[in-house]
Amino acid sequence: VVTQSDYILRVRVDSIHMESTAGDRITYACTVTEVLKGSLPDMDLCIIFPMGASEPGDERIVAVSELEGTALRYFMLSGRHSVFDTSEYETIKEIIG
């Protein structure tokens, strides 16, 4: 997942932006604390997480792709295993190179 993703970001999950009507996804407003892969000019964005993968106050490393055609900066996870605990930081940095 890490090598195939457009962006690898360390983020702070700030607040709930929107919940899906199906109840399987939740969009959080996040602040990027570090860009590990890719380039982003704006450090505030929204990321769609599976329900239960994170909550406000968490810090996570995520592998994401930008959703095209959205007014705000929305990102979706690159795959099923795209949310990492910050304890995996050094390993992910090694994989990225």
TAHUJO-V549718 format. One record per run of one state. SS is the DSSP state (helix for helix, strand for strand, loop for the rest). FROM is the first residue (numbers start at 1). LEN is the number of residues. If there is no record, write none. Layout:
# TAHUJO-V549718
((SS | FROM | LEN) (SS | FROM | LEN))
This chain:
# TAHUJO-V549718
((loop | 1 | 6) (strand | 7 | 13) (loop | 20 | 5) (strand | 25 | 13) (loop | 38 | 6) (strand | 44 | 7) (loop | 51 | 8) (strand | 59 | 8) (loop | 67 | 7) (strand | 74 | 4) (loop | 78 | 5) (strand | 83 | 3) (helix | 86 | 11) (loop | 97 | 1))
